[in-house]
Amino acid sequence: MLGAVLLLSACGGDVLRPEGGVVSTEQGEATWYGEKHQGRRTASGETFDLAQLTAAHRTLPFGTRVRVVHLRSGRSVIVRINDRKGAGGLIDLSKAAAERIGLVREGRAQVRVEVLP
């Protein structure tokens, strides 16, 4: 049993948990975007809606669901990737998602992004 625990812990955050938990994790900076982009096309072809729980990421496939955890406050939100993130930072959240974790007033924060199955 101890050997299995050590083996799994050596894999970092990239372990599919048997109970259907997190597939992988990343940590980095989150920012948000809103009014300026409202109604524009996202990289996935959808129309951006700042009221939806969506996000932009550099590499995750469109449609991927992730939990974004604000490392300082512990607040989290589940979003769907529907856009591509430019240079710098890890993820851009829609305004609605940013409000859920208290990011709107800060502008940017350190987060953990957990890819969900």
Phi and psi restraints in degrees (range 20) as a CNS / XPLOR table:
assign (resid 1 and name C) (resid 2 and name N)
       (resid 2 and name CA) (resid 2 and name C) 1.0 -59.4 20.0 2
assign (resid 2 and name N) (resid 2 and name CA)
       (resid 2 and name C) (resid 3 and name N) 1.0 -39.2 20.0 2
assign (resid 2 and name C) (resid 3 and name N)
       (resid 3 and name CA) (resid 3 and name C) 1.0 -61.6 20.0 2
assign (resid 3 and name N) (resid 3 and name CA)
       (resid 3 and name C) (resid 4 and name N) 1.0 -40.7 20.0 2
assign (resid 3 and name C) (resid 4 and name N)
       (resid 4 and name CA) (resid 4 and name C) 1.0 -65.4 20.0 2
assign (resid 4 and name N) (resid 4 and name CA)
       (resid 4 and name C) (resid 5 and name N) 1.0 -40.0 20.0 2
assign (resid 4 and name C) (resid 5 and name N)
       (resid 5 and name CA) (resid 5 and name C) 1.0 -63.8 20.0 2
assign (resid 5 and name N) (resid 5 and name CA)
       (resid 5 and name C) (resid 6 and name N) 1.0 -44.6 20.0 2
assign (resid 5 and name C) (resid 6 and name N)
       (resid 6 and name CA) (resid 6 and name C) 1.0 -64.8 20.0 2
assign (resid 6 and name N) (resid 6 and name CA)
       (resid 6 and name C) (resid 7 and name N) 1.0 -39.7 20.0 2
assign (resid 6 and name C) (resid 7 and name N)
       (resid 7 and name CA) (resid 7 and name C) 1.0 -63.2 20.0 2
assign (resid 7 and name N) (resid 7 and name CA)
       (resid 7 and name C) (resid 8 and name N) 1.0 -46.0 20.0 2
assign (resid 7 and name C) (resid 8 and name N)
       (resid 8 and name CA) (resid 8 and name C) 1.0 -67.2 20.0 2
assign (resid 8 and name N) (resid 8 and name CA)
       (resid 8 and name C) (resid 9 and name N) 1.0 -38.0 20.0 2
assign (resid 8 and name C) (resid 9 and name N)
       (resid 9 and name CA) (resid 9 and name C) 1.0 -69.2 20.0 2
assign (resid 9 and name N) (resid 9 and name CA)
       (resid 9 and name C) (resid 10 and name N) 1.0 -26.7 20.0 2
assign (resid 9 and name C) (resid 10 and name N)
       (resid 10 and name CA) (resid 10 and name C) 1.0 -70.5 20.0 2
assign (resid 10 and name N) (resid 10 and name CA)
       (resid 10 and name C) (resid 11 and name N) 1.0 -16.2 20.0 2
assign (resid 10 and name C) (resid 11 and name N)
       (resid 11 and name CA) (resid 11 and name C) 1.0 -81.5 20.0 2
assign (resid 11 and name N) (resid 11 and name CA)
       (resid 11 and name C) (resid 12 and name N) 1.0 1.3 20.0 2
assign (resid 11 and name C) (resid 12 and name N)
       (resid 12 and name CA) (resid 12 and name C) 1.0 69.6 20.0 2
assign (resid 12 and name N) (resid 12 and name CA)
       (resid 12 and name C) (resid 13 and name N) 1.0 -137.4 20.0 2
assign (resid 12 and name C) (resid 13 and name N)
       (resid 13 and name CA) (resid 13 and name C) 1.0 -94.5 20.0 2
assign (resid 13 and name N) (resid 13 and name CA)
       (resid 13 and name C) (resid 14 and name N) 1.0 4.0 20.0 2
assign (resid 13 and name C) (resid 14 and name N)
       (resid 14 and name CA) (resid 14 and name C) 1.0 -96.4 20.0 2
assign (resid 14 and name N) (resid 14 and name CA)
       (resid 14 and name C) (resid 15 and name N) 1.0 58.0 20.0 2
assign (resid 14 and name C) (resid 15 and name N)
       (resid 15 and name CA) (resid 15 and name C) 1.0 -126.7 20.0 2
assign (resid 15 and name N) (resid 15 and name CA)
       (resid 15 and name C) (resid 16 and name N) 1.0 128.8 20.0 2
assign (resid 15 and name C) (resid 16 and name N)
       (resid 16 and name CA) (resid 16 and name C) 1.0 -81.6 20.0 2
assign (resid 16 and name N) (resid 16 and name CA)
       (resid 16 and name C) (resid 17 and name N) 1.0 114.3 20.0 2
assign (resid 16 and name C) (resid 17 and name N)
       (resid 17 and name CA) (resid 17 and name C) 1.0 -77.1 20.0 2
assign (resid 17 and name N) (resid 17 and name CA)
       (resid 17 and name C) (resid 18 and name N) 1.0 142.2 20.0 2
assign (resid 17 and name C) (resid 18 and name N)
       (resid 18 and name CA) (resid 18 and name C) 1.0 -57.0 20.0 2
assign (resid 18 and name N) (resid 18 and name CA)
       (resid 18 and name C) (resid 19 and name N) 1.0 -32.0 20.0 2
assign (resid 18 and name C) (resid 19 and name N)
       (resid 19 and name CA) (resid 19 and name C) 1.0 -78.6 20.0 2
assign (resid 19 and name N) (resid 19 and name CA)
       (resid 19 and name C) (resid 20 and name N) 1.0 8.1 20.0 2
assign (resid 19 and name C) (resid 20 and name N)
       (resid 20 and name CA) (resid 20 and name C) 1.0 85.4 20.0 2
assign (resid 20 and name N) (resid 20 and name CA)
       (resid 20 and name C) (resid 21 and name N) 1.0 26.9 20.0 2
assign (resid 20 and name C) (resid 21 and name N)
       (resid 21 and name CA) (resid 21 and name C) 1.0 -82.2 20.0 2
assign (resid 21 and name N) (resid 21 and name CA)
       (resid 21 and name C) (resid 22 and name N) 1.0 -148.1 20.0 2
assign (resid 21 and name C) (resid 22 and name N)
       (resid 22 and name CA) (resid 22 and name C) 1.0 -65.7 20.0 2
assign (resid 22 and name N) (resid 22 and name CA)
       (resid 22 and name C) (resid 23 and name N) 1.0 137.6 20.0 2
assign (resid 22 and name C) (resid 23 and name N)
       (resid 23 and name CA) (resid 23 and name C) 1.0 -86.6 20.0 2
assign (resid 23 and name N) (resid 23 and name CA)
       (resid 23 and name C) (resid 24 and name N) 1.0 -43.9 20.0 2
assign (resid 23 and name C) (resid 24 and name N)
       (resid 24 and name CA) (resid 24 and name C) 1.0 -157.2 20.0 2
assign (resid 24 and name N) (resid 24 and name CA)
       (resid 24 and name C) (resid 25 and name N) 1.0 165.1 20.0 2
assign (resid 24 and name C) (resid 25 and name N)
       (resid 25 and name CA) (resid 25 and name C) 1.0 -136.6 20.0 2
assign (resid 25 and name N) (resid 25 and name CA)
       (resid 25 and name C) (resid 26 and name N) 1.0 153.6 20.0 2
assign (resid 25 and name C) (resid 26 and name N)
       (resid 26 and name CA) (resid 26 and name C) 1.0 -140.1 20.0 2
assign (resid 26 and name N) (resid 26 and name CA)
       (resid 26 and name C) (resid 27 and name N) 1.0 153.1 20.0 2
assign (resid 26 and name C) (resid 27 and name N)
       (resid 27 and name CA) (resid 27 and name C) 1.0 -124.6 20.0 2
assign (resid 27 and name N) (resid 27 and name CA)
       (resid 27 and name C) (resid 28 and name N) 1.0 143.4 20.0 2
assign (resid 27 and name C) (resid 28 and name N)
       (resid 28 and name CA) (resid 28 and name C) 1.0 174.9 20.0 2
assign (resid 28 and name N) (resid 28 and name CA)
       (resid 28 and name C) (resid 29 and name N) 1.0 -162.8 20.0 2
assign (resid 28 and name C) (resid 29 and name N)
       (resid 29 and name CA) (resid 29 and name C) 1.0 -94.0 20.0 2
assign (resid 29 and name N) (resid 29 and name CA)
       (resid 29 and name C) (resid 30 and name N) 1.0 136.0 20.0 2
assign (resid 29 and name C) (resid 30 and name N)
       (resid 30 and name CA) (resid 30 and name C) 1.0 -109.8 20.0 2
assign (resid 30 and name N) (resid 30 and name CA)
       (resid 30 and name C) (resid 31 and name N) 1.0 144.4 20.0 2
assign (resid 30 and name C) (resid 31 and name N)
       (resid 31 and name CA) (resid 31 and name C) 1.0 -130.4 20.0 2
assign (resid 31 and name N) (resid 31 and name CA)
       (resid 31 and name C) (resid 32 and name N) 1.0 -177.1 20.0 2
assign (resid 31 and name C) (resid 32 and name N)
       (resid 32 and name CA) (resid 32 and name C) 1.0 -140.8 20.0 2
assign (resid 32 and name N) (resid 32 and name CA)
       (resid 32 and name C) (resid 33 and name N) 1.0 162.2 20.0 2
assign (resid 32 and name C) (resid 33 and name N)
       (resid 33 and name CA) (resid 33 and name C) 1.0 -140.6 20.0 2
assign (resid 33 and name N) (resid 33 and name CA)
       (resid 33 and name C) (resid 34 and name N) 1.0 151.5 20.0 2
assign (resid 33 and name C) (resid 34 and name N)
       (resid 34 and name CA) (resid 34 and name C) 1.0 -151.0 20.0 2
assign (resid 34 and name N) (resid 34 and name CA)
       (resid 34 and name C) (resid 35 and name N) 1.0 -112.2 20.0 2
assign (resid 34 and name C) (resid 35 and name N)
       (resid 35 and name CA) (resid 35 and name C) 1.0 -50.1 20.0 2
assign (resid 35 and name N) (resid 35 and name CA)
       (resid 35 and name C) (resid 36 and name N) 1.0 -43.1 20.0 2
assign (resid 35 and name C) (resid 36 and name N)
       (resid 36 and name CA) (resid 36 and name C) 1.0 -58.9 20.0 2
assign (resid 36 and name N) (resid 36 and name CA)
       (resid 36 and name C) (resid 37 and name N) 1.0 -29.7 20.0 2
assign (resid 36 and name C) (resid 37 and name N)
       (resid 37 and name CA) (resid 37 and name C) 1.0 -101.7 20.0 2
assign (resid 37 and name N) (resid 37 and name CA)
       (resid 37 and name C) (resid 38 and name N) 1.0 -6.4 20.0 2
assign (resid 37 and name C) (resid 38 and name N)
       (resid 38 and name CA) (resid 38 and name C) 1.0 -52.6 20.0 2
assign (resid 38 and name N) (resid 38 and name CA)
       (resid 38 and name C) (resid 39 and name N) 1.0 127.5 20.0 2
assign (resid 38 and name C) (resid 39 and name N)
       (resid 39 and name CA) (resid 39 and name C) 1.0 84.8 20.0 2
assign (resid 39 and name N) (resid 39 and name CA)
       (resid 39 and name C) (resid 40 and name N) 1.0 -9.5 20.0 2
assign (resid 39 and name C) (resid 40 and name N)
       (resid 40 and name CA) (resid 40 and name C) 1.0 -80.0 20.0 2
assign (resid 40 and name N) (resid 40 and name CA)
       (resid 40 and name C) (resid 41 and name N) 1.0 160.3 20.0 2
assign (resid 40 and name C) (resid 41 and name N)
       (resid 41 and name CA) (resid 41 and name C) 1.0 -76.7 20.0 2
assign (resid 41 and name N) (resid 41 and name CA)
       (resid 41 and name C) (resid 42 and name N) 1.0 137.4 20.0 2
assign (resid 41 and name C) (resid 42 and name N)
       (resid 42 and name CA) (resid 42 and name C) 1.0 -88.1 20.0 2
assign (resid 42 and name N) (resid 42 and name CA)
       (resid 42 and name C) (resid 43 and name N) 1.0 172.9 20.0 2
assign (resid 42 and name C) (resid 43 and name N)
       (resid 43 and name CA) (resid 43 and name C) 1.0 -63.5 20.0 2
assign (resid 43 and name N) (resid 43 and name CA)
       (resid 43 and name C) (resid 44 and name N) 1.0 -24.0 20.0 2
assign (resid 43 and name C) (resid 44 and name N)
       (resid 44 and name CA) (resid 44 and name C) 1.0 -81.5 20.0 2
assign (resid 44 and name N) (resid 44 and name CA)
       (resid 44 and name C) (resid 45 and name N) 1.0 -8.3 20.0 2
assign (resid 44 and name C) (resid 45 and name N)
       (resid 45 and name CA) (resid 45 and name C) 1.0 98.7 20.0 2
assign (resid 45 and name N) (resid 45 and name CA)
       (resid 45 and name C) (resid 46 and name N) 1.0 -10.5 20.0 2
assign (resid 45 and name C) (resid 46 and name N)
       (resid 46 and name CA) (resid 46 and name C) 1.0 -73.4 20.0 2
assign (resid 46 and name N) (resid 46 and name CA)
       (resid 46 and name C) (resid 47 and name N) 1.0 161.1 20.0 2
assign (resid 46 and name C) (resid 47 and name N)
       (resid 47 and name CA) (resid 47 and name C) 1.0 -87.0 20.0 2
assign (resid 47 and name N) (resid 47 and name CA)
       (resid 47 and name C) (resid 48 and name N) 1.0 129.0 20.0 2
assign (resid 47 and name C) (resid 48 and name N)
       (resid 48 and name CA) (resid 48 and name C) 1.0 -68.5 20.0 2
assign (resid 48 and name N) (resid 48 and name CA)
       (resid 48 and name C) (resid 49 and name N) 1.0 132.4 20.0 2
assign (resid 48 and name C) (resid 49 and name N)
       (resid 49 and name CA) (resid 49 and name C) 1.0 -129.6 20.0 2
assign (resid 49 and name N) (resid 49 and name CA)
       (resid 49 and name C) (resid 50 and name N) 1.0 109.9 20.0 2
assign (resid 49 and name C) (resid 50 and name N)
       (resid 50 and name CA) (resid 50 and name C) 1.0 -62.8 20.0 2
assign (resid 50 and name N) (resid 50 and name CA)
       (resid 50 and name C) (resid 51 and name N) 1.0 -14.8 20.0 2
assign (resid 50 and name C) (resid 51 and name N)
       (resid 51 and name CA) (resid 51 and name C) 1.0 -86.6 20.0 2
assign (resid 51 and name N) (resid 51 and name CA)
       (resid 51 and name C) (resid 52 and name N) 1.0 -9.3 20.0 2
assign (resid 51 and name C) (resid 52 and name N)
       (resid 52 and name CA) (resid 52 and name C) 1.0 -89.4 20.0 2
assign (resid 52 and name N) (resid 52 and name CA)
       (resid 52 and name C) (resid 53 and name N) 1.0 156.7 20.0 2
assign (resid 52 and name C) (resid 53 and name N)
       (resid 53 and name CA) (resid 53 and name C) 1.0 -90.5 20.0 2
assign (resid 53 and name N) (resid 53 and name CA)
       (resid 53 and name C) (resid 54 and name N) 1.0 82.8 20.0 2
assign (resid 53 and name C) (resid 54 and name N)
       (resid 54 and name CA) (resid 54 and name C) 1.0 -131.0 20.0 2
assign (resid 54 and name N) (resid 54 and name CA)
       (resid 54 and name C) (resid 55 and name N) 1.0 172.0 20.0 2
assign (resid 54 and name C) (resid 55 and name N)
       (resid 55 and name CA) (resid 55 and name C) 1.0 -157.4 20.0 2
assign (resid 55 and name N) (resid 55 and name CA)
       (resid 55 and name C) (resid 56 and name N) 1.0 162.7 20.0 2
assign (resid 55 and name C) (resid 56 and name N)
       (resid 56 and name CA) (resid 56 and name C) 1.0 -112.0 20.0 2
assign (resid 56 and name N) (resid 56 and name CA)
       (resid 56 and name C) (resid 57 and name N) 1.0 136.7 20.0 2
assign (resid 56 and name C) (resid 57 and name N)
       (resid 57 and name CA) (resid 57 and name C) 1.0 -140.8 20.0 2
assign (resid 57 and name N) (resid 57 and name CA)
       (resid 57 and name C) (resid 58 and name N) 1.0 150.3 20.0 2
assign (resid 57 and name C) (resid 58 and name N)
       (resid 58 and name CA) (resid 58 and name C) 1.0 -66.4 20.0 2
assign (resid 58 and name N) (resid 58 and name CA)
       (resid 58 and name C) (resid 59 and name N) 1.0 -38.7 20.0 2
assign (resid 58 and name C) (resid 59 and name N)
       (resid 59 and name CA) (resid 59 and name C) 1.0 -128.9 20.0 2
assign (resid 59 and name N) (resid 59 and name CA)
       (resid 59 and name C) (resid 60 and name N) 1.0 -19.9 20.0 2
assign (resid 59 and name C) (resid 60 and name N)
       (resid 60 and name CA) (resid 60 and name C) 1.0 -65.0 20.0 2
assign (resid 60 and name N) (resid 60 and name CA)
       (resid 60 and name C) (resid 61 and name N) 1.0 141.5 20.0 2
assign (resid 60 and name C) (resid 61 and name N)
       (resid 61 and name CA) (resid 61 and name C) 1.0 -62.2 20.0 2
assign (resid 61 and name N) (resid 61 and name CA)
       (resid 61 and name C) (resid 62 and name N) 1.0 147.5 20.0 2
assign (resid 61 and name C) (resid 62 and name N)
       (resid 62 and name CA) (resid 62 and name C) 1.0 -59.3 20.0 2
assign (resid 62 and name N) (resid 62 and name CA)
       (resid 62 and name C) (resid 63 and name N) 1.0 140.7 20.0 2
assign (resid 62 and name C) (resid 63 and name N)
       (resid 63 and name CA) (resid 63 and name C) 1.0 92.9 20.0 2
assign (resid 63 and name N) (resid 63 and name CA)
       (resid 63 and name C) (resid 64 and name N) 1.0 -13.3 20.0 2
assign (resid 63 and name C) (resid 64 and name N)
       (resid 64 and name CA) (resid 64 and name C) 1.0 -63.5 20.0 2
assign (resid 64 and name N) (resid 64 and name CA)
       (resid 64 and name C) (resid 65 and name N) 1.0 134.1 20.0 2
assign (resid 64 and name C) (resid 65 and name N)
       (resid 65 and name CA) (resid 65 and name C) 1.0 -97.7 20.0 2
assign (resid 65 and name N) (resid 65 and name CA)
       (resid 65 and name C) (resid 66 and name N) 1.0 133.2 20.0 2
assign (resid 65 and name C) (resid 66 and name N)
       (resid 66 and name CA) (resid 66 and name C) 1.0 -133.2 20.0 2
assign (resid 66 and name N) (resid 66 and name CA)
       (resid 66 and name C) (resid 67 and name N) 1.0 149.8 20.0 2
assign (resid 66 and name C) (resid 67 and name N)
       (resid 67 and name CA) (resid 67 and name C) 1.0 -99.2 20.0 2
assign (resid 67 and name N) (resid 67 and name CA)
       (resid 67 and name C) (resid 68 and name N) 1.0 127.8 20.0 2
assign (resid 67 and name C) (resid 68 and name N)
       (resid 68 and name CA) (resid 68 and name C) 1.0 -108.0 20.0 2
assign (resid 68 and name N) (resid 68 and name CA)
       (resid 68 and name C) (resid 69 and name N) 1.0 120.5 20.0 2
assign (resid 68 and name C) (resid 69 and name N)
       (resid 69 and name CA) (resid 69 and name C) 1.0 -111.8 20.0 2
assign (resid 69 and name N) (resid 69 and name CA)
       (resid 69 and name C) (resid 70 and name N) 1.0 120.7 20.0 2
assign (resid 69 and name C) (resid 70 and name N)
       (resid 70 and name CA) (resid 70 and name C) 1.0 -71.5 20.0 2
assign (resid 70 and name N) (resid 70 and name CA)
       (resid 70 and name C) (resid 71 and name N) 1.0 115.6 20.0 2
assign (resid 70 and name C) (resid 71 and name N)
       (resid 71 and name CA) (resid 71 and name C) 1.0 -65.9 20.0 2
assign (resid 71 and name N) (resid 71 and name CA)
       (resid 71 and name C) (resid 72 and name N) 1.0 -31.9 20.0 2
assign (resid 71 and name C) (resid 72 and name N)
       (resid 72 and name CA) (resid 72 and name C) 1.0 -78.6 20.0 2
assign (resid 72 and name N) (resid 72 and name CA)
       (resid 72 and name C) (resid 73 and name N) 1.0 -44.9 20.0 2
assign (resid 72 and name C) (resid 73 and name N)
       (resid 73 and name CA) (resid 73 and name C) 1.0 -90.9 20.0 2
assign (resid 73 and name N) (resid 73 and name CA)
       (resid 73 and name C) (resid 74 and name N) 1.0 -23.8 20.0 2
assign (resid 73 and name C) (resid 74 and name N)
       (resid 74 and name CA) (resid 74 and name C) 1.0 83.0 20.0 2
assign (resid 74 and name N) (resid 74 and name CA)
       (resid 74 and name C) (resid 75 and name N) 1.0 -4.6 20.0 2
assign (resid 74 and name C) (resid 75 and name N)
       (resid 75 and name CA) (resid 75 and name C) 1.0 -71.5 20.0 2
assign (resid 75 and name N) (resid 75 and name CA)
       (resid 75 and name C) (resid 76 and name N) 1.0 148.0 20.0 2
assign (resid 75 and name C) (resid 76 and name N)
       (resid 76 and name CA) (resid 76 and name C) 1.0 -138.9 20.0 2
assign (resid 76 and name N) (resid 76 and name CA)
       (resid 76 and name C) (resid 77 and name N) 1.0 161.9 20.0 2
assign (resid 76 and name C) (resid 77 and name N)
       (resid 77 and name CA) (resid 77 and name C) 1.0 -147.9 20.0 2
assign (resid 77 and name N) (resid 77 and name CA)
       (resid 77 and name C) (resid 78 and name N) 1.0 145.7 20.0 2
assign (resid 77 and name C) (resid 78 and name N)
       (resid 78 and name CA) (resid 78 and name C) 1.0 -101.2 20.0 2
assign (resid 78 and name N) (resid 78 and name CA)
       (resid 78 and name C) (resid 79 and name N) 1.0 128.1 20.0 2
assign (resid 78 and name C) (resid 79 and name N)
       (resid 79 and name CA) (resid 79 and name C) 1.0 -128.7 20.0 2
assign (resid 79 and name N) (resid 79 and name CA)
       (resid 79 and name C) (resid 80 and name N) 1.0 165.5 20.0 2
assign (resid 79 and name C) (resid 80 and name N)
       (resid 80 and name CA) (resid 80 and name C) 1.0 -113.5 20.0 2
assign (resid 80 and name N) (resid 80 and name CA)
       (resid 80 and name C) (resid 81 and name N) 1.0 132.7 20.0 2
assign (resid 80 and name C) (resid 81 and name N)
       (resid 81 and name CA) (resid 81 and name C) 1.0 -75.6 20.0 2
assign (resid 81 and name N) (resid 81 and name CA)
       (resid 81 and name C) (resid 82 and name N) 1.0 122.6 20.0 2
assign (resid 81 and name C) (resid 82 and name N)
       (resid 82 and name CA) (resid 82 and name C) 1.0 -138.0 20.0 2
assign (resid 82 and name N) (resid 82 and name CA)
       (resid 82 and name C) (resid 83 and name N) 1.0 10.0 20.0 2
assign (resid 82 and name C) (resid 83 and name N)
       (resid 83 and name CA) (resid 83 and name C) 1.0 -149.2 20.0 2
assign (resid 83 and name N) (resid 83 and name CA)
       (resid 83 and name C) (resid 84 and name N) 1.0 167.8 20.0 2
assign (resid 83 and name C) (resid 84 and name N)
       (resid 84 and name CA) (resid 84 and name C) 1.0 -105.2 20.0 2
assign (resid 84 and name N) (resid 84 and name CA)
       (resid 84 and name C) (resid 85 and name N) 1.0 139.3 20.0 2
assign (resid 84 and name C) (resid 85 and name N)
       (resid 85 and name CA) (resid 85 and name C) 1.0 -91.1 20.0 2
assign (resid 85 and name N) (resid 85 and name CA)
       (resid 85 and name C) (resid 86 and name N) 1.0 137.1 20.0 2
assign (resid 85 and name C) (resid 86 and name N)
       (resid 86 and name CA) (resid 86 and name C) 1.0 -76.3 20.0 2
assign (resid 86 and name N) (resid 86 and name CA)
       (resid 86 and name C) (resid 87 and name N) 1.0 -166.1 20.0 2
assign (resid 86 and name C) (resid 87 and name N)
       (resid 87 and name CA) (resid 87 and name C) 1.0 -65.3 20.0 2
assign (resid 87 and name N) (resid 87 and name CA)
       (resid 87 and name C) (resid 88 and name N) 1.0 150.0 20.0 2
assign (resid 87 and name C) (resid 88 and name N)
       (resid 88 and name CA) (resid 88 and name C) 1.0 84.1 20.0 2
assign (resid 88 and name N) (resid 88 and name CA)
       (resid 88 and name C) (resid 89 and name N) 1.0 136.6 20.0 2
assign (resid 88 and name C) (resid 89 and name N)
       (resid 89 and name CA) (resid 89 and name C) 1.0 74.0 20.0 2
assign (resid 89 and name N) (resid 89 and name CA)
       (resid 89 and name C) (resid 90 and name N) 1.0 175.1 20.0 2
assign (resid 89 and name C) (resid 90 and name N)
       (resid 90 and name CA) (resid 90 and name C) 1.0 -103.4 20.0 2
assign (resid 90 and name N) (resid 90 and name CA)
       (resid 90 and name C) (resid 91 and name N) 1.0 -42.9 20.0 2
assign (resid 90 and name C) (resid 91 and name N)
       (resid 91 and name CA) (resid 91 and name C) 1.0 -151.2 20.0 2
assign (resid 91 and name N) (resid 91 and name CA)
       (resid 91 and name C) (resid 92 and name N) 1.0 145.3 20.0 2
assign (resid 91 and name C) (resid 92 and name N)
       (resid 92 and name CA) (resid 92 and name C) 1.0 -112.9 20.0 2
assign (resid 92 and name N) (resid 92 and name CA)
       (resid 92 and name C) (resid 93 and name N) 1.0 124.7 20.0 2
assign (resid 92 and name C) (resid 93 and name N)
       (resid 93 and name CA) (resid 93 and name C) 1.0 -98.6 20.0 2
assign (resid 93 and name N) (resid 93 and name CA)
       (resid 93 and name C) (resid 94 and name N) 1.0 150.2 20.0 2
assign (resid 93 and name C) (resid 94 and name N)
       (resid 94 and name CA) (resid 94 and name C) 1.0 -64.1 20.0 2
assign (resid 94 and name N) (resid 94 and name CA)
       (resid 94 and name C) (resid 95 and name N) 1.0 161.7 20.0 2
assign (resid 94 and name C) (resid 95 and name N)
       (resid 95 and name CA) (resid 95 and name C) 1.0 -58.7 20.0 2
assign (resid 95 and name N) (resid 95 and name CA)
       (resid 95 and name C) (resid 96 and name N) 1.0 -41.9 20.0 2
assign (resid 95 and name C) (resid 96 and name N)
       (resid 96 and name CA) (resid 96 and name C) 1.0 -60.5 20.0 2
assign (resid 96 and name N) (resid 96 and name CA)
       (resid 96 and name C) (resid 97 and name N) 1.0 -42.7 20.0 2
assign (resid 96 and name C) (resid 97 and name N)
       (resid 97 and name CA) (resid 97 and name C) 1.0 -67.6 20.0 2
assign (resid 97 and name N) (resid 97 and name CA)
       (resid 97 and name C) (resid 98 and name N) 1.0 -41.9 20.0 2
assign (resid 97 and name C) (resid 98 and name N)
       (resid 98 and name CA) (resid 98 and name C) 1.0 -62.3 20.0 2
assign (resid 98 and name N) (resid 98 and name CA)
       (resid 98 and name C) (resid 99 and name N) 1.0 -38.6 20.0 2
assign (resid 98 and name C) (resid 99 and name N)
       (resid 99 and name CA) (resid 99 and name C) 1.0 -63.0 20.0 2
assign (resid 99 and name N) (resid 99 and name CA)
       (resid 99 and name C) (resid 100 and name N) 1.0 -37.7 20.0 2
assign (resid 99 and name C) (resid 100 and name N)
       (resid 100 and name CA) (resid 100 and name C) 1.0 -60.6 20.0 2
assign (resid 100 and name N) (resid 100 and name CA)
       (resid 100 and name C) (resid 101 and name N) 1.0 -32.0 20.0 2
assign (resid 100 and name C) (resid 101 and name N)
       (resid 101 and name CA) (resid 101 and name C) 1.0 -107.2 20.0 2
assign (resid 101 and name N) (resid 101 and name CA)
       (resid 101 and name C) (resid 102 and name N) 1.0 6.2 20.0 2
assign (resid 101 and name C) (resid 102 and name N)
       (resid 102 and name CA) (resid 102 and name C) 1.0 78.7 20.0 2
assign (resid 102 and name N) (resid 102 and name CA)
       (resid 102 and name C) (resid 103 and name N) 1.0 29.2 20.0 2
assign (resid 102 and name C) (resid 103 and name N)
       (resid 103 and name CA) (resid 103 and name C) 1.0 -92.0 20.0 2
assign (resid 103 and name N) (resid 103 and name CA)
       (resid 103 and name C) (resid 104 and name N) 1.0 -20.5 20.0 2
assign (resid 103 and name C) (resid 104 and name N)
       (resid 104 and name CA) (resid 104 and name C) 1.0 -60.3 20.0 2
assign (resid 104 and name N) (resid 104 and name CA)
       (resid 104 and name C) (resid 105 and name N) 1.0 -46.7 20.0 2
assign (resid 104 and name C) (resid 105 and name N)
       (resid 105 and name CA) (resid 105 and name C) 1.0 -70.2 20.0 2
assign (resid 105 and name N) (resid 105 and name CA)
       (resid 105 and name C) (resid 106 and name N) 1.0 -34.0 20.0 2
assign (resid 105 and name C) (resid 106 and name N)
       (resid 106 and name CA) (resid 106 and name C) 1.0 -76.6 20.0 2
assign (resid 106 and name N) (resid 106 and name CA)
       (resid 106 and name C) (resid 107 and name N) 1.0 -36.3 20.0 2
assign (resid 106 and name C) (resid 107 and name N)
       (resid 107 and name CA) (resid 107 and name C) 1.0 90.1 20.0 2
assign (resid 107 and name N) (resid 107 and name CA)
       (resid 107 and name C) (resid 108 and name N) 1.0 -38.4 20.0 2
assign (resid 107 and name C) (resid 108 and name N)
       (resid 108 and name CA) (resid 108 and name C) 1.0 -155.7 20.0 2
assign (resid 108 and name N) (resid 108 and name CA)
       (resid 108 and name C) (resid 109 and name N) 1.0 152.7 20.0 2
assign (resid 108 and name C) (resid 109 and name N)
       (resid 109 and name CA) (resid 109 and name C) 1.0 -161.1 20.0 2
assign (resid 109 and name N) (resid 109 and name CA)
       (resid 109 and name C) (resid 110 and name N) 1.0 159.8 20.0 2
assign (resid 109 and name C) (resid 110 and name N)
       (resid 110 and name CA) (resid 110 and name C) 1.0 -80.0 20.0 2
assign (resid 110 and name N) (resid 110 and name CA)
       (resid 110 and name C) (resid 111 and name N) 1.0 132.0 20.0 2
assign (resid 110 and name C) (resid 111 and name N)
       (resid 111 and name CA) (resid 111 and name C) 1.0 -135.7 20.0 2
assign (resid 111 and name N) (resid 111 and name CA)
       (resid 111 and name C) (resid 112 and name N) 1.0 164.1 20.0 2
assign (resid 111 and name C) (resid 112 and name N)
       (resid 112 and name CA) (resid 112 and name C) 1.0 -112.5 20.0 2
assign (resid 112 and name N) (resid 112 and name CA)
       (resid 112 and name C) (resid 113 and name N) 1.0 130.6 20.0 2
assign (resid 112 and name C) (resid 113 and name N)
       (resid 113 and name CA) (resid 113 and name C) 1.0 -107.5 20.0 2
assign (resid 113 and name N) (resid 113 and name CA)
       (resid 113 and name C) (resid 114 and name N) 1.0 119.2 20.0 2
assign (resid 113 and name C) (resid 114 and name N)
       (resid 114 and name CA) (resid 114 and name C) 1.0 -109.5 20.0 2
assign (resid 114 and name N) (resid 114 and name CA)
       (resid 114 and name C) (resid 115 and name N) 1.0 116.4 20.0 2
assign (resid 114 and name C) (resid 115 and name N)
       (resid 115 and name CA) (resid 115 and name C) 1.0 -76.1 20.0 2
assign (resid 115 and name N) (resid 115 and name CA)
       (resid 115 and name C) (resid 116 and name N) 1.0 127.1 20.0 2
assign (resid 115 and name C) (resid 116 and name N)
       (resid 116 and name CA) (resid 116 and name C) 1.0 -97.7 20.0 2
assign (resid 116 and name N) (resid 116 and name CA)
       (resid 116 and name C) (resid 117 and name N) 1.0 151.2 20.0 2
